[in-house]
Amino acid sequence: MDASTLLAFAAAFFVFAASPGPDNMTIVARTLAHGAPSGLAYGAGTVAGVLIFLGLAACGLSLLAQEMGWLMTALRYAGAVWLVWMGVRLWTAPPVVPDLAPMAARRGLLPDFATGVALNLGNPKMPLFYVALLPNVVGPSLTLGQLASLSVVILAVELVVVGGHVLLAGRARRLLRTPKVVRRVNRTAGGVMVGAGVAVVAVR
C-alpha cells in the first residue's frame, strides 16, 4: 500500500471521525463534566470499537456484522440508555467547582471506555463505512501488513480528533470558577449527553 493510498484513507477517515455526532458531543460533555481523563477514556472506547470493526473487515466478517442486527441494536440501545442516565445525573448534580472536588469523588474510567466501545459496535454506519471504503483502498483482500498500516492511520487520526475535542473542552473547563457557572455547564453538558443518547437511538 503506497503513501498516496494511505493519505487518501486518512483524509476520508478524518472526515468520518471529525464530523459532528454523538461520539464527539459526548467526548466534550464528559471532559467538561469530569475532566480530560473521562473524555479520553470515552474517546479510547470509540477508537477500540473502530479497530474491532477493522479487524472484522480483515477477517472478511464485515458483512456478517451487518447481519447481526439484534446484537448491534442491543449494544446501541444499552449505550444510549447509559448516556441518557449519565446526562440526567449530571443535570441534577450539585455544582462543585472542579478545583474543589474531593479526591474520593473521582469516578472510575472503565464505564466511559465501555460505553464508547458499545456505542461504536452498535453503530450501523461502521460496517457500511468499511464495506464501502476498504475495497477501494486495499482491494478484495486485506493483508496483515495493510491491517497494521491502516490501524496506525486510524490511531493517528483519532489522536488528533479526540485529543482536539478534549483539549478545547479542557480549556473551557478552566473557566469553571463559581458554582453558578458550574451548574450551567453541568446542565448544558447533561443536555448534550441526553441528546447524544437520543441521537444514537434515532440512527438507522
Buried (B, 14 or more C-beta within 10 A) or exposed (E): BEEEBBEBBBEBBBEBBBEEBBBBBBBBBBBBBBBBBBBBBBBBBBBBBBBBBBEBBBEEBBEEBBEBEEEBEBBBBBBBBBBBEBBBEBBEBEBBEBEEEEEEEEEEBEBBBBBBBBBBBBBBEBBEBBBEBBEEBBEEEBEEEBBEBBBEBBEEBBEBBBBEBBEEBBEEBEEBEEBEEBBEBBBBBBBBBBBBBBBBBEEE
